[in-house]
Amino acid sequence: MNILVLPGFSQLSLSCFLEPLYHANNGAGRELFSWRIVSCAGATTVSASGVPINVDVEIDANSHTYKTDAFVIIGSERAEASRSEPIYSLVRALQRRRIPIYAIGTATWLLAEAGILRAGTRCTIHWRRLAALTESFPDLIAEDCLFISDGSITTCAGEFAAFDLAVEIVQSVGGQELARSVCGQLTADRFRSGTHYQSMPLGLRYTGMVEKLIRVIKHMERCIEEPPCLDDMARAVSLSRRQIERLFRKHLQVSPIQYYSRLRLERARQLLETTDMPVIEVAVACGFISASHFSKSFKDHFGVLPSRARQCGSACSIRSPASRSA
């Protein structure tokens, strides 16, 4: 397989994907997997953490002529910075030849821009870009999961999720025992299926997870733009209104409405930091009735106006409600 590393790629994603394949070869006593590292930026590509790696091949406009049984793309922190017509031409040619493509991290964004993720395609991306992907490509079915395959294309959230994807590939080629052996060698007690959620719902990170409550929260996340009434939500998840209210009070110490408001504001913050959408469009996308209502709610929650959050980006020191009251 060819593994394309984009400038500013995640070194963690690359290592998490390659190490299971390397140990699978050792465990099997033969070469089940082979790879070469390719780039579009010369003989050396620098990762997001500043570590340079040497590559085997530099791709160009004719790269679709290279022979490969699979093509992996390790995305950078900012997918927009890696826009490249040669890459678009390459992935289109690979798709026409039905060669499997694995897009890891923000590489999903490049596939969407190249037009090979068509309307109705199921895909995923790192959780921090999930809201932006949904708004920018509304015809895609973007899901909160570790990795997902649709036809010959597999998209993966990246980082540690790349390990889970690689071990599943090992299992499909070498069997379950080899996959377990690879996990043992890498001191991982198990690997997760692609359907696992990337992110834990707000407030549940350090509490006992309740599957029913998670179902409710995930339903909320899918309805950010048009808030459902609590009775409709209860019917959608096969629970009663009273059950939902008890679950939120017991495990999160807030009402469902209060929690839903937090979700909308967190989604708005992600869109402000990862897209160029006007503030009013962000407000509408997150279910707010006006820009003024949105700005007041945002400032009450984070301590800064939406415009200030965008100027600072992810590096901005936005205070949580808890830190403001401390």
Backbone bond lengths (Angstrom), bond angles and torsions (degrees), N, CA, C in turn:
res aa  C-N    CA-C-N  psi(-1)  N-CA   C-N-CA  omega(-1)  CA-C   N-CA-C  phi
1 M - - - 1.454 - - 1.518 110.04 -
2 N 1.333 115.93 153.53 1.459 122.12 173.06 1.520 108.74 -99.56
3 I 1.309 116.48 136.92 1.465 121.21 178.58 1.513 108.05 -120.06
4 L 1.332 115.73 109.56 1.457 121.55 -179.88 1.527 109.38 -88.22
5 V 1.327 116.33 121.07 1.463 120.81 176.51 1.521 107.72 -105.90
6 L 1.311 115.81 121.88 1.462 121.39 -179.49 1.518 110.29 -87.55
7 P 1.321 118.65 150.29 1.466 120.27 178.14 1.527 110.82 -53.41
8 G 1.328 115.83 131.67 1.456 120.01 -176.35 1.510 113.10 81.06
9 F 1.346 116.96 19.19 1.465 121.09 -178.55 1.529 111.37 -65.82
10 S 1.314 114.89 161.88 1.464 120.85 177.37 1.520 109.63 -83.17
11 Q 1.317 116.13 113.83 1.462 120.14 177.67 1.523 110.72 -65.01
12 L 1.338 116.35 -32.33 1.462 120.04 178.17 1.524 110.29 -63.83
13 S 1.329 116.93 -44.09 1.468 119.94 178.65 1.518 111.41 -60.66
14 L 1.326 116.63 -43.47 1.462 120.18 -179.77 1.520 111.04 -62.50
15 S 1.330 117.30 -47.41 1.466 120.71 -178.98 1.522 111.29 -65.42
16 C 1.334 116.64 -42.26 1.462 119.96 -178.96 1.525 111.37 -64.20
17 F 1.324 117.13 -29.78 1.461 119.80 179.29 1.525 111.55 -80.94
18 L 1.326 116.86 -39.74 1.468 119.67 -173.90 1.529 114.42 -79.68
19 E 1.317 117.22 -39.30 1.464 119.28 -174.05 1.525 113.41 -58.56
20 P 1.330 120.74 -43.91 1.467 119.32 176.64 1.530 113.14 -60.19
21 L 1.338 117.06 -36.05 1.463 119.83 179.18 1.530 110.39 -67.52
22 Y 1.328 115.85 -41.75 1.463 120.86 178.42 1.526 110.86 -60.88
23 H 1.328 116.89 -47.04 1.469 120.12 -178.57 1.526 111.74 -72.62
24 A 1.321 117.53 -25.23 1.464 119.73 174.21 1.527 110.45 -66.19
25 N 1.327 116.67 -41.23 1.469 119.65 175.66 1.523 111.26 -60.17
26 N 1.331 116.33 -44.51 1.467 120.18 179.05 1.518 111.26 -63.58
27 G 1.336 115.84 -44.08 1.457 119.63 -177.54 1.521 112.57 -67.40
28 A 1.324 116.74 -33.96 1.462 120.59 -179.71 1.517 112.51 -81.92
29 G 1.335 116.85 -16.30 1.460 120.14 -178.20 1.507 113.35 73.52
30 R 1.298 117.22 14.68 1.468 121.56 178.14 1.527 108.44 -156.84
31 E 1.312 116.33 168.32 1.456 120.22 -175.73 1.534 110.66 -86.37
32 L 1.312 115.23 95.93 1.462 119.90 174.41 1.526 111.19 -80.09
33 F 1.332 115.47 -31.28 1.460 120.97 -176.25 1.525 110.12 -131.35
34 S 1.301 115.56 140.77 1.470 120.83 171.96 1.519 107.11 -136.01
35 W 1.305 116.75 155.13 1.455 120.11 -176.27 1.513 110.70 -155.15
36 R 1.299 115.02 162.67 1.454 121.37 169.89 1.526 107.19 -141.97
37 I 1.315 115.72 147.19 1.453 122.19 -178.26 1.524 108.72 -92.47
38 V 1.321 117.37 128.20 1.458 121.49 179.81 1.530 108.91 -123.12
39 S 1.319 115.97 160.55 1.462 120.23 180.00 1.510 109.42 -146.22
40 C 1.322 115.59 172.03 1.461 121.01 174.26 1.521 109.10 -120.35
41 A 1.344 115.96 18.03 1.472 119.82 -173.95 1.523 111.68 -134.77
42 G 1.318 117.49 37.34 1.457 119.72 177.15 1.516 113.49 93.60
43 A 1.312 115.94 -171.92 1.461 121.67 -173.65 1.520 113.28 -75.33
44 T 1.323 117.25 -14.79 1.462 121.64 179.69 1.525 109.40 -130.64
45 T 1.324 115.91 134.70 1.465 121.00 176.87 1.517 108.38 -123.99
46 V 1.321 115.79 137.00 1.465 121.05 -176.11 1.525 109.64 -102.12
47 S 1.331 115.34 132.78 1.465 121.04 -179.30 1.529 110.72 -77.99
48 A 1.332 116.05 173.46 1.465 121.46 178.61 1.521 111.35 -61.44
49 S 1.330 117.03 -30.62 1.462 120.93 -179.82 1.519 113.20 -85.94
50 G 1.353 116.74 3.86 1.458 120.65 175.87 1.511 115.58 89.92
51 V 1.330 117.12 6.72 1.468 120.47 -179.08 1.527 109.46 -90.91
52 P 1.341 118.23 121.02 1.466 120.17 178.89 1.528 111.36 -84.08
53 I 1.329 117.08 144.06 1.462 120.33 173.74 1.523 108.70 -129.01
54 N 1.321 114.90 145.97 1.453 120.44 176.03 1.530 109.31 -82.37
55 V 1.323 115.92 143.25 1.454 120.14 -179.07 1.523 109.20 -112.97
56 D 1.337 115.36 161.03 1.458 120.98 -177.93 1.518 113.15 -87.97
57 V 1.354 116.15 -33.10 1.460 120.51 -174.93 1.520 108.77 -143.83
58 E 1.336 116.61 140.79 1.455 121.09 172.39 1.518 108.13 -102.47
59 I 1.341 117.21 125.21 1.457 119.79 -177.86 1.514 110.23 -80.38
60 D 1.327 115.21 158.00 1.459 121.40 177.78 1.523 108.42 -146.41
61 A 1.306 116.45 -167.59 1.465 120.40 -175.81 1.519 112.92 -61.30
62 N 1.340 117.68 -22.31 1.465 120.87 -178.95 1.526 112.36 -101.82
63 S 1.316 117.15 18.52 1.459 120.20 -174.94 1.519 113.02 -64.81
64 H 1.327 117.11 -18.68 1.463 118.89 -179.59 1.530 111.61 -66.83
65 T 1.329 116.50 -11.59 1.467 119.10 178.64 1.523 111.37 -82.59
66 Y 1.343 118.80 -11.92 1.461 120.87 179.54 1.528 109.60 -65.81
67 K 1.303 115.52 142.85 1.450 120.43 178.24 1.526 109.20 -88.85
68 T 1.297 116.49 130.76 1.461 121.15 178.22 1.519 108.49 -159.44
69 D 1.334 116.02 149.80 1.467 119.64 178.36 1.522 111.49 -95.98
70 A 1.338 117.70 -9.31 1.461 122.83 176.62 1.516 108.18 -163.55
71 F 1.330 115.93 152.83 1.455 120.15 -179.87 1.520 108.72 -131.80
72 V 1.333 115.02 126.68 1.459 122.16 -177.56 1.518 108.39 -114.62
73 I 1.332 117.05 136.16 1.469 121.23 176.08 1.522 108.24 -120.75
74 I 1.329 116.22 122.38 1.465 121.59 175.91 1.527 107.15 -99.25
75 G 1.334 116.63 113.08 1.449 121.28 -173.92 1.519 113.69 -77.34
76 S 1.324 114.41 165.85 1.462 121.53 177.14 1.522 108.98 -96.39
77 E 1.325 116.65 175.74 1.462 119.52 179.13 1.519 111.12 -63.92
78 R 1.326 117.31 -37.16 1.457 122.03 178.40 1.522 109.01 -115.36
79 A 1.316 116.76 99.54 1.455 120.85 -175.97 1.522 111.42 -59.96
80 E 1.343 116.59 -33.92 1.461 119.85 -177.64 1.524 112.13 -60.57
81 A 1.342 116.64 -27.23 1.462 120.34 -179.22 1.526 111.82 -72.68
82 S 1.337 117.17 -12.80 1.466 120.89 -176.76 1.518 112.82 -105.06
83 R 1.330 116.79 13.02 1.459 119.10 179.23 1.520 110.16 -58.46
84 S 1.332 115.61 131.71 1.458 119.37 -175.27 1.519 109.06 -159.68
85 E 1.328 116.44 124.46 1.459 119.76 179.26 1.532 111.97 -63.14
86 P 1.355 119.53 -38.12 1.472 118.11 175.50 1.524 112.68 -58.96
87 I 1.338 117.93 -37.93 1.466 119.99 177.98 1.524 110.05 -66.85
88 Y 1.341 116.54 -43.09 1.458 119.67 178.75 1.531 110.59 -60.13
89 S 1.330 116.35 -45.10 1.472 120.38 179.56 1.517 110.78 -62.29
90 L 1.330 115.52 -39.24 1.453 120.57 -179.18 1.523 111.47 -63.06
91 V 1.322 117.40 -51.28 1.466 118.97 -176.04 1.524 111.47 -68.28
92 R 1.343 117.21 -31.33 1.467 118.84 175.62 1.528 110.58 -64.79
93 A 1.356 116.04 -42.17 1.461 120.17 178.84 1.524 111.05 -65.18
94 L 1.319 116.19 -40.24 1.464 119.98 178.45 1.523 110.88 -62.88
95 Q 1.320 116.42 -40.57 1.466 119.14 179.40 1.523 111.13 -65.61
96 R 1.327 116.59 -40.72 1.466 119.23 178.86 1.521 110.64 -60.83
97 R 1.332 116.49 -33.30 1.470 120.87 179.61 1.522 112.26 -86.90
98 R 1.351 116.09 2.72 1.473 123.00 179.16 1.526 112.11 58.36
99 I 1.319 116.36 32.47 1.467 120.80 174.96 1.524 108.06 -82.62
100 P 1.334 118.13 130.31 1.465 120.21 -178.80 1.529 111.96 -57.83
101 I 1.330 115.56 134.74 1.463 122.42 177.39 1.519 107.94 -118.46
102 Y 1.327 115.64 130.96 1.466 121.47 176.77 1.527 107.38 -115.90
103 A 1.320 116.59 113.30 1.464 122.02 179.30 1.518 108.50 -102.30
104 I 1.323 116.46 116.80 1.465 121.20 -174.17 1.528 110.06 -111.41
105 G 1.327 115.81 131.22 1.460 120.74 -178.73 1.515 110.71 72.45
106 T 1.324 116.67 -134.74 1.461 120.69 -176.88 1.531 113.02 -75.63
107 A 1.328 118.14 0.15 1.469 119.96 177.63 1.522 111.39 -60.41
108 T 1.326 117.16 -23.52 1.473 119.99 175.67 1.518 110.48 -55.80
109 W 1.321 116.09 -38.68 1.465 121.28 -178.60 1.533 110.46 -60.43
110 L 1.331 116.55 -41.51 1.470 120.13 -179.73 1.522 111.21 -64.83
111 L 1.340 117.04 -38.44 1.463 119.92 178.36 1.526 110.26 -65.25
112 A 1.328 116.36 -37.85 1.458 119.83 178.17 1.523 110.47 -65.02
113 E 1.326 116.61 -44.11 1.464 120.00 179.63 1.525 111.60 -67.12
114 A 1.327 116.46 -30.70 1.467 120.00 179.04 1.523 111.75 -74.36
115 G 1.339 116.51 -12.97 1.458 120.49 176.62 1.504 115.39 86.58
116 I 1.345 117.92 10.98 1.464 118.31 -179.29 1.529 112.47 -94.84
117 L 1.345 116.42 -6.67 1.462 119.93 168.60 1.524 106.25 -97.45
118 R 1.291 116.02 96.79 1.468 120.49 -173.28 1.526 111.13 -84.88
119 A 1.325 115.73 171.06 1.465 121.32 -179.56 1.522 110.14 -53.52
120 G 1.327 115.50 131.84 1.461 120.85 179.30 1.511 114.53 89.15
121 T 1.335 117.62 -3.52 1.461 120.29 178.54 1.523 109.81 -70.66
122 R 1.324 116.12 132.76 1.465 121.18 175.63 1.524 108.22 -85.04
123 C 1.320 116.43 133.84 1.459 120.34 -176.76 1.519 109.73 -156.84
124 T 1.324 115.22 171.86 1.457 120.81 174.57 1.519 108.94 -144.10
125 I 1.320 115.20 170.66 1.459 123.36 178.81 1.519 105.52 -157.15
126 H 1.316 117.57 167.88 1.470 119.64 178.17 1.523 109.50 -53.03
127 W 1.335 116.86 139.61 1.469 121.29 -172.08 1.530 113.08 -54.53
128 R 1.327 116.78 -30.00 1.464 118.24 -177.34 1.534 111.92 -70.00
129 R 1.330 117.14 -20.46 1.472 120.34 179.01 1.524 111.72 -107.11
130 L 1.319 117.76 2.84 1.463 120.65 -174.60 1.525 111.89 -63.66
131 A 1.332 116.51 -44.97 1.467 119.81 179.53 1.523 110.84 -63.72
132 A 1.340 116.76 -41.70 1.471 120.64 -179.83 1.525 110.78 -64.98
133 L 1.328 117.14 -39.51 1.468 120.32 178.66 1.526 110.31 -63.62
134 T 1.331 116.16 -41.95 1.459 120.83 -179.53 1.520 111.24 -62.70
135 E 1.339 117.34 -41.88 1.453 120.97 -179.25 1.523 112.01 -73.02
136 S 1.323 117.24 -37.64 1.467 120.87 -176.43 1.530 112.57 -78.63
137 F 1.331 116.48 -30.02 1.474 121.09 -178.91 1.531 108.45 -131.53
138 P 1.327 117.29 71.82 1.467 121.00 -172.33 1.526 114.54 -65.37
139 D 1.346 118.26 -16.55 1.468 120.14 -179.57 1.529 112.40 -80.90
140 L 1.334 116.85 -12.08 1.461 119.88 177.26 1.523 109.98 -81.56
141 I 1.316 116.29 153.96 1.465 121.32 173.86 1.518 106.67 -100.72
142 A 1.330 116.08 88.14 1.464 121.94 -177.31 1.526 109.26 -85.96
143 E 1.319 117.27 124.64 1.456 121.96 -173.80 1.526 111.32 -118.67
144 D 1.324 114.84 148.02 1.462 121.05 175.17 1.521 107.87 -84.55
145 C 1.329 116.47 91.74 1.460 121.65 179.79 1.518 108.50 -151.99
146 L 1.320 116.87 171.54 1.468 120.53 -177.81 1.525 111.29 -75.08
147 F 1.319 116.87 -46.85 1.462 120.75 176.19 1.517 108.06 -159.21
148 I 1.330 115.00 157.43 1.461 119.96 -177.55 1.515 108.91 -154.14
149 S 1.316 116.51 143.10 1.465 121.86 179.16 1.518 109.90 -111.19
150 D 1.309 115.81 140.03 1.459 122.45 174.61 1.518 106.42 -140.62
151 G 1.311 116.11 105.07 1.460 120.46 -173.58 1.521 110.46 67.31
152 S 1.323 116.36 -131.63 1.472 120.35 -178.17 1.522 112.62 -89.14
153 I 1.335 117.08 4.42 1.466 120.60 -176.42 1.518 110.68 -111.78
154 T 1.321 115.88 129.18 1.459 122.27 174.86 1.518 107.78 -117.96
155 T 1.310 116.51 128.02 1.463 121.01 175.82 1.517 108.75 -111.61
156 C 1.325 115.82 145.55 1.463 121.32 -172.58 1.528 108.87 -138.86
157 A 1.325 116.20 142.81 1.463 121.15 -178.48 1.514 112.79 -65.44
158 G 1.315 118.12 -22.92 1.452 121.13 -179.49 1.517 112.94 89.80
159 E 1.344 115.78 -174.97 1.470 123.56 -176.87 1.528 108.63 56.72
160 F 1.336 119.16 -131.00 1.463 120.43 -176.49 1.521 112.73 -66.82
161 A 1.341 118.16 -21.12 1.462 120.44 177.16 1.528 111.10 -64.08
162 A 1.342 117.19 -25.28 1.471 120.44 177.44 1.526 110.77 -64.34
163 F 1.332 117.20 -31.58 1.463 121.19 175.82 1.529 110.15 -64.46
164 D 1.325 117.18 -47.17 1.459 120.94 -179.20 1.525 111.14 -61.87
165 L 1.334 116.23 -40.12 1.458 119.91 177.18 1.525 110.67 -62.84
166 A 1.330 116.96 -45.94 1.465 120.55 -178.01 1.522 111.40 -62.64
167 V 1.330 117.35 -41.61 1.470 119.62 -179.61 1.519 110.60 -67.10
168 E 1.328 117.51 -35.05 1.464 118.69 176.23 1.536 110.13 -65.30
169 I 1.330 117.56 -37.35 1.465 120.35 175.76 1.525 109.97 -63.29
170 V 1.333 116.23 -43.05 1.473 120.47 177.11 1.529 110.06 -58.53
171 Q 1.321 116.25 -43.53 1.462 119.51 -178.83 1.526 111.43 -64.69
172 S 1.334 117.26 -38.61 1.467 120.22 -179.13 1.525 111.86 -68.37
173 V 1.329 116.96 -28.12 1.465 121.19 -178.65 1.524 112.08 -93.96
174 G 1.341 116.69 -44.35 1.463 120.56 -172.53 1.509 115.90 -109.63
175 G 1.327 117.49 -4.63 1.458 119.58 177.72 1.522 113.50 97.30
176 Q 1.324 114.89 167.38 1.459 121.81 -174.40 1.520 112.70 -66.38
177 E 1.321 117.60 -39.13 1.464 119.89 -178.09 1.523 111.39 -64.55
178 L 1.323 117.19 -39.73 1.463 120.13 177.66 1.525 110.02 -65.39
179 A 1.328 117.29 -40.60 1.465 120.22 178.31 1.529 110.57 -61.71
180 R 1.328 116.99 -41.50 1.462 120.31 178.27 1.529 110.89 -65.66
181 S 1.314 116.12 -38.06 1.460 120.11 178.72 1.526 111.08 -63.98
182 V 1.332 116.53 -40.99 1.465 120.89 178.47 1.528 110.03 -63.24
183 C 1.310 117.23 -43.30 1.470 120.56 178.19 1.520 110.55 -60.91
184 G 1.335 116.52 -43.03 1.455 120.08 178.97 1.517 112.13 -62.67
185 Q 1.326 116.12 -42.11 1.456 120.67 -179.91 1.524 111.34 -62.56
186 L 1.330 116.27 -33.01 1.464 121.39 -178.27 1.527 112.07 -97.61
187 T 1.334 115.99 16.25 1.476 124.13 177.82 1.523 111.95 53.54
188 A 1.313 115.97 37.84 1.466 121.69 172.95 1.520 107.29 -108.10
189 D 1.313 117.28 124.56 1.459 118.92 -176.35 1.523 112.46 -70.48
190 R 1.332 116.98 -19.07 1.461 120.88 -179.26 1.525 108.81 -167.99
191 F 1.312 115.83 175.47 1.454 120.13 169.99 1.514 108.43 -126.48
192 R 1.318 115.69 151.51 1.451 121.17 -174.56 1.527 111.26 -92.29
193 S 1.320 115.77 149.68 1.461 119.43 175.56 1.522 109.06 -74.66
194 G 1.315 115.61 161.50 1.454 119.62 -178.06 1.511 113.72 -64.30
195 T 1.338 117.90 -21.83 1.459 120.91 -176.29 1.528 113.20 -78.80
196 H 1.325 118.37 -8.72 1.461 119.94 178.08 1.528 110.60 -59.76
197 Y 1.333 116.35 142.88 1.455 120.34 175.92 1.529 109.97 -67.26
198 Q 1.337 116.00 145.05 1.470 120.02 174.25 1.515 111.28 -71.25
199 S 1.332 114.87 -47.63 1.451 120.08 -171.05 1.517 110.70 -115.76
200 M 1.320 115.44 144.69 1.450 120.95 175.83 1.520 108.76 -81.53
201 P 1.341 117.72 137.99 1.468 118.50 176.52 1.519 111.92 -54.45
202 L 1.329 115.41 147.25 1.460 121.35 -178.50 1.524 111.18 -52.13
203 G 1.337 116.15 129.94 1.448 120.42 175.47 1.505 114.97 89.78
204 L 1.345 118.10 -11.90 1.461 120.21 -178.71 1.521 112.55 -100.62
205 R 1.320 116.65 1.08 1.457 119.36 -173.98 1.524 112.48 -60.18
206 Y 1.315 117.23 -35.77 1.454 120.08 -176.90 1.525 112.64 -118.87
207 T 1.311 117.36 25.11 1.454 120.83 175.49 1.516 108.81 -122.98
208 G 1.316 116.55 167.15 1.456 119.38 176.39 1.518 109.49 -65.29
209 M 1.302 116.91 127.47 1.456 120.87 -177.35 1.524 110.45 -73.55
210 V 1.301 116.93 134.84 1.446 123.41 177.42 1.520 107.65 -114.70
211 E 1.315 116.02 116.04 1.455 120.18 -174.15 1.527 111.98 -59.27
212 K 1.330 117.24 -38.73 1.461 119.68 179.57 1.523 110.89 -63.58
213 L 1.318 116.42 -41.85 1.453 120.28 -179.66 1.526 110.58 -66.22
214 I 1.316 117.04 -40.48 1.464 120.53 178.38 1.532 110.34 -62.36
215 R 1.334 117.44 -38.17 1.470 120.12 177.20 1.528 110.82 -60.09
216 V 1.319 116.42 -42.34 1.456 120.24 179.48 1.527 110.62 -63.58
217 I 1.328 116.18 -45.95 1.463 120.60 -177.22 1.528 111.08 -64.95
218 K 1.311 116.80 -41.32 1.459 119.61 178.57 1.531 110.91 -64.89
219 H 1.331 116.50 -33.79 1.464 119.30 175.03 1.528 110.03 -65.71
220 M 1.317 117.14 -40.98 1.463 121.29 175.99 1.533 110.57 -58.13
221 E 1.325 116.64 -44.24 1.457 120.89 -177.12 1.525 112.03 -63.05
222 R 1.331 115.74 -29.74 1.469 119.25 179.46 1.525 112.27 -80.06
223 C 1.317 117.40 -9.88 1.470 121.43 -175.78 1.523 111.73 -121.85
224 I 1.315 117.33 35.45 1.462 120.74 -176.44 1.527 111.63 -62.48
225 E 1.325 117.29 -43.04 1.469 120.19 -173.28 1.527 112.09 -71.92
226 E 1.327 117.14 -36.42 1.458 121.53 -179.05 1.520 108.99 -124.37
227 P 1.335 117.54 90.42 1.463 121.69 -175.19 1.526 111.68 -58.90
228 P 1.328 118.03 125.60 1.461 120.82 177.47 1.527 109.85 -80.89
229 C 1.317 117.08 156.11 1.453 118.47 173.07 1.520 108.64 -76.01
230 L 1.312 116.85 158.26 1.456 121.01 -173.82 1.523 111.87 -62.86
231 D 1.318 117.60 -34.63 1.466 120.31 179.57 1.528 110.91 -66.26
232 D 1.341 116.59 -41.97 1.475 119.81 177.92 1.520 110.66 -64.36
233 M 1.328 116.61 -40.62 1.458 121.03 179.15 1.522 110.78 -64.26
234 A 1.323 116.42 -39.91 1.463 120.76 179.45 1.527 110.49 -61.38
235 R 1.334 116.52 -42.56 1.464 119.43 178.72 1.525 111.07 -65.44
236 A 1.331 116.71 -37.32 1.472 120.65 -177.45 1.523 111.94 -64.86
237 V 1.334 118.22 -30.70 1.462 121.22 -177.16 1.525 111.94 -108.66
238 S 1.340 116.40 10.54 1.470 122.09 176.13 1.529 112.80 59.50
239 L 1.322 116.02 42.53 1.462 122.00 174.41 1.522 108.29 -130.64
240 S 1.315 116.66 164.86 1.449 119.78 175.28 1.521 109.61 -89.41
241 R 1.317 116.49 159.55 1.452 121.17 177.21 1.525 110.57 -57.63
242 R 1.320 116.89 -42.82 1.454 121.08 -178.88 1.534 111.35 -63.96
243 Q 1.341 116.73 -38.71 1.469 119.89 177.88 1.525 111.13 -62.27
244 I 1.335 116.40 -43.40 1.464 120.53 -179.83 1.527 110.38 -62.34
245 E 1.310 116.56 -45.84 1.465 120.16 -179.67 1.523 111.07 -61.10
246 R 1.324 117.58 -41.02 1.474 120.70 179.07 1.522 111.10 -65.04
247 L 1.353 117.15 -41.76 1.468 120.37 -179.55 1.530 111.10 -61.02
248 F 1.323 116.86 -44.28 1.461 119.79 -179.31 1.521 111.33 -66.68
249 R 1.319 117.03 -41.78 1.459 119.60 179.78 1.522 111.39 -65.86
250 K 1.316 117.23 -40.78 1.463 120.87 -176.15 1.522 112.44 -70.55
251 H 1.334 117.05 -44.17 1.465 120.41 -171.34 1.525 114.26 -100.70
252 L 1.325 117.69 -22.11 1.466 119.77 -175.99 1.519 113.25 -124.16
253 Q 1.309 117.27 -8.52 1.470 123.17 177.79 1.525 113.39 58.10
254 V 1.310 117.01 29.69 1.460 122.54 175.25 1.523 108.25 -139.73
255 S 1.315 115.93 165.27 1.459 119.87 174.21 1.528 109.22 -81.13
256 P 1.331 118.06 161.18 1.472 119.82 176.14 1.531 112.61 -57.11
257 I 1.340 117.40 -37.98 1.464 120.65 -179.56 1.523 110.63 -66.06
258 Q 1.332 117.22 -41.93 1.465 120.81 178.66 1.528 110.93 -63.25
259 Y 1.314 115.86 -41.62 1.468 119.59 -179.97 1.531 110.14 -66.66
260 Y 1.338 115.86 -40.54 1.458 120.04 -179.59 1.524 110.76 -62.09
261 S 1.338 117.08 -38.11 1.457 120.92 177.20 1.523 111.05 -62.04
262 R 1.327 117.20 -40.49 1.469 120.78 177.37 1.522 111.49 -63.07
263 L 1.324 116.34 -40.72 1.461 120.06 179.06 1.528 111.07 -60.58
264 R 1.329 116.27 -44.11 1.461 120.67 -178.90 1.520 111.13 -62.96
265 L 1.321 116.57 -40.32 1.460 120.38 -179.55 1.527 111.47 -70.49
266 E 1.329 117.38 -38.18 1.466 119.91 177.01 1.526 110.71 -65.22
267 R 1.349 116.73 -39.40 1.466 120.21 176.52 1.530 110.14 -63.05
268 A 1.326 116.28 -41.60 1.467 120.16 179.05 1.524 110.77 -61.75
269 R 1.312 116.72 -42.07 1.461 120.24 179.27 1.522 110.89 -61.38
270 Q 1.333 117.35 -42.13 1.460 120.36 178.26 1.525 111.15 -61.02
271 L 1.342 116.69 -43.97 1.460 119.81 -179.00 1.521 111.68 -65.94
272 L 1.315 116.70 -37.86 1.462 119.64 178.60 1.524 111.20 -64.47
273 E 1.321 116.78 -38.06 1.462 121.00 -175.63 1.521 113.51 -82.45
274 T 1.339 117.71 -23.00 1.465 119.03 -171.82 1.519 114.47 -119.53
275 T 1.354 117.96 0.83 1.465 120.43 177.11 1.532 109.56 -135.41
276 D 1.326 114.77 171.85 1.468 121.13 175.37 1.525 111.14 -104.12
277 M 1.326 117.20 17.67 1.461 120.78 -179.96 1.524 110.70 -59.52
278 P 1.338 118.47 135.83 1.467 120.44 174.53 1.529 110.54 -57.69
279 V 1.321 115.98 152.93 1.455 120.37 -177.40 1.523 111.60 -57.44
280 I 1.319 117.32 -39.64 1.462 119.67 -179.04 1.520 110.94 -64.61
281 E 1.348 118.07 -35.53 1.460 120.64 178.04 1.523 111.15 -70.13
282 V 1.328 116.06 -36.30 1.461 119.76 175.31 1.525 109.58 -62.58
283 A 1.335 116.26 -43.27 1.464 120.92 179.52 1.525 111.04 -58.60
284 V 1.332 116.42 -46.92 1.464 120.69 -178.90 1.527 110.85 -66.04
285 A 1.339 116.72 -41.80 1.462 121.04 -179.30 1.513 112.21 -62.71
286 C 1.328 116.53 -24.02 1.468 120.61 -178.02 1.525 112.03 -105.32
287 G 1.324 116.75 14.26 1.447 120.59 170.46 1.506 116.73 84.29
288 F 1.345 118.62 16.56 1.464 120.96 179.28 1.531 109.62 -89.76
289 I 1.324 115.65 145.57 1.459 119.82 -172.90 1.518 112.97 -81.74
290 S 1.341 117.83 -19.43 1.462 120.64 179.36 1.518 109.74 -156.90
291 A 1.337 115.67 161.24 1.459 120.26 178.65 1.522 111.03 -65.58
292 S 1.336 116.63 -36.82 1.472 119.40 -178.90 1.528 111.28 -67.60
293 H 1.321 116.21 -41.48 1.479 120.13 177.00 1.524 110.46 -62.42
294 F 1.333 115.51 -42.88 1.458 120.50 178.79 1.528 111.27 -62.62
295 S 1.326 117.36 -47.79 1.471 120.70 -178.02 1.521 111.65 -61.00
296 K 1.331 116.53 -41.67 1.468 119.90 179.58 1.525 110.91 -66.02
297 S 1.334 116.68 -44.70 1.462 120.45 -179.98 1.530 111.13 -63.35
298 F 1.334 115.15 -41.19 1.464 120.13 -179.33 1.530 110.79 -63.96
299 K 1.326 116.18 -45.07 1.462 119.77 -179.22 1.525 111.37 -67.36
300 D 1.335 117.06 -39.39 1.463 119.90 178.15 1.522 111.29 -61.27
301 H 1.329 116.34 -35.03 1.467 120.57 -176.16 1.525 112.63 -84.25
302 F 1.353 116.82 -46.45 1.467 120.87 -173.17 1.525 114.24 -102.22
303 G 1.319 117.44 -15.95 1.456 119.34 179.09 1.512 114.62 89.07
304 V 1.349 117.57 -0.06 1.471 121.80 177.85 1.512 108.54 -138.01
305 L 1.334 116.49 157.62 1.449 120.98 175.13 1.526 110.57 -74.20
306 P 1.332 118.44 156.10 1.472 120.66 178.56 1.526 113.23 -54.30
307 S 1.330 117.35 -39.88 1.468 120.01 -179.35 1.521 111.19 -63.07
308 R 1.327 116.94 -36.39 1.462 121.13 178.48 1.523 111.12 -68.72
309 A 1.319 116.60 -38.92 1.467 120.56 178.30 1.519 110.63 -62.50
310 R 1.347 116.63 -38.45 1.464 119.61 179.09 1.522 111.47 -68.47
311 Q 1.314 118.06 -40.01 1.464 121.52 -179.91 1.522 110.89 -61.86
312 C 1.328 115.90 -40.53 1.464 120.23 -177.35 1.513 111.75 -79.93
313 G 1.358 117.73 -30.32 1.444 120.65 -175.92 1.507 110.70 67.02
314 S 1.333 116.74 -155.98 1.464 121.26 -177.10 1.512 112.14 -67.18
315 A 1.336 117.34 -17.57 1.466 119.70 -179.04 1.523 111.96 -83.37
316 C 1.326 117.59 -7.44 1.457 120.87 -177.53 1.518 110.23 -69.63
317 S 1.315 115.34 139.06 1.463 119.72 179.97 1.523 109.02 -85.99
318 I 1.319 116.12 81.90 1.444 121.30 179.36 1.521 107.88 -86.52
319 R 1.293 114.86 124.61 1.462 118.40 -176.97 1.524 111.18 -84.62
320 S 1.318 114.41 141.76 1.455 119.49 174.59 1.516 108.87 -81.76
321 P 1.338 118.50 162.20 1.449 120.41 176.30 1.518 112.71 -56.46
322 A 1.341 115.76 -36.33 1.471 119.71 -179.25 1.512 111.45 -65.15
323 S 1.352 116.75 -40.47 1.470 119.62 -177.67 1.515 111.51 -71.14
324 R 1.354 117.03 -28.98 1.440 119.94 179.50 1.522 112.01 -72.63
325 S 1.342 115.21 -30.61 1.455 117.83 -178.19 1.501 113.02 -88.78
326 A 1.348 117.39 -8.16 1.465 121.20 -178.25 1.510 111.03 -71.65
